[in-house]
Amino acid sequence: MMRPGPRRRYVLCVRWTWRAAGGGSGAVAALDVGLAIAAAGLTALVAWGPRGQIGTVIVGPAWLRAVFPLLLGAPLAWRRRAPLLMWGALWAAITLQALLTLKATAGLELMFPLFVGGYSVGAYSRLRRALAGLAIMAPGALAYVLTSHGIMNPHPYLSIPHSAALTGQSRTASVFFVGQILGCWLLGVYVRARREAAALAGRNAALERRAEQAVAAERARIARELHDIVAHHISVVVLQAAGARASGRPADGALKKIERSGREALTEMRRLLAVLREPRDEHGRYPQPGVGQLPALADSVRAAGLTVDLVVDGDHGALPAAVDVSAYRIVQEALTNVLKHAGPAHAEVAVGCADGAVTIEVTDDGPGVTAAAGSGGQGLTGMRERVSIFGGELRAGPRPGGGYAVRARLPLGDVPSAGPAP
């Protein structure tokens, strides 16, 4: 099998480094791979190029100088995905070269990867792992400081005389260089802290927006509840008072009915306000009405002078609370519209619980214009909102033979889990 040529090996190395950096992460991966290639190329130039042009001479056997650029550059491709591993690989390469030659390199070829690596381990690691990076750095930095001063002296690996050797750095300069690396690390930690603070502020702002949306939704729910309660009971009270006045007879019975309707309205309003005041775990003390309370609702409407026939089919005892209260409110709103707009009429209410859905049908034979009244007010709007919560259907309009019909279907498949529907 033929060995790949130098150009082919270079291409394979770039592809491997690209996959290691995250491949398809776009500009971020391109930047990391670019830094890795730049560091490796810079070190290779110092190791094999004209001496003294960029950094100090990299001493050591040929095999070490051949792999040292890769050892010093390739780890930067992991600077975001595995910063602590990248940092350990950098210092392992530097320590290996220093201990094998006792003459650590110094110059731009070393500053570039260490400054980038120090910043990266501080910026892309959690604080505990960033501190672990300092522990990894300590032995490598000690070996570097102890061996970097020897670069001033002749060495058997150098092919140039002492007079032509590059000026190295003193041990004090090496300590200062380590301090610069620590400065880059601190800069990375600071940038990460600011980035986390900005992310936390963004999350807090998002939570505030959600809270505001929840408040707005709760206000809309309260408005619908108050409309349902007040509109129904006050309509009953008004009709009973008007009937008593028109009859010209003693109004004791009518006044009792008015009193009962008024008390019911006050009870429901107190319950609603108590639900808003009390903690969520005490909501059970104020149960919401449901399909089981429809007979009592029909009785109150009959007392107001509207003939109502009520039929409930199926088992409604196991209905989810949200569907149960929504079915009750839809029937209540439809009968309220009949009371207000239909005039002398007869209403029929049919509620069915079968086939994974609750069906509601409220019809009347009155001559009133309930379509215009219902479509322009809050009644049908509230019913549509309730039905839309469950992905159901609502149809309302005049009947061909006269009167008005409201038909709703509430599926039981995807019931909201946040408690009773408004």
Secondary structure, 3 states (H helix, E strand, C coil): CCCCCHHHHHHHHHHHHHHHCCCCCCHHHHHHHHHHHHHHHHHHHHHHCCCCCCCCCCCCCHHHHHHHHHHHHHHHHHCCCCHHHHHHHHHHHHHHHHHHHCCCCCCHHHHHHHHHHHHHHHHCCCHHHHHHHHHHHHHHHHHHHHHHHHHHCCCCCCCCCHHHCCCCCCHHHHHHHHHHHHHHHHHHHHHHHHHHHHHHHHHHHHHHHHHHHHHHHHHHHHHHHHHHHHHHHHHHHHHHHHHHHHHCCCCHHHHHHHHHHHHHHHHHHHHHHHHHHCCHHHHHHCCCCCHHHHHHHHHHHHHCCCEEEEEEEECCCCCCHHHHHHHHHHHHHHHHHHHHHHCCCEEEEEEEEECCEEEEEEEECCCCCHHHHHHHCCHHHHHHHHHHHCCCEEEEEECCCCCEEEEEEEECCCCCCCCCCC
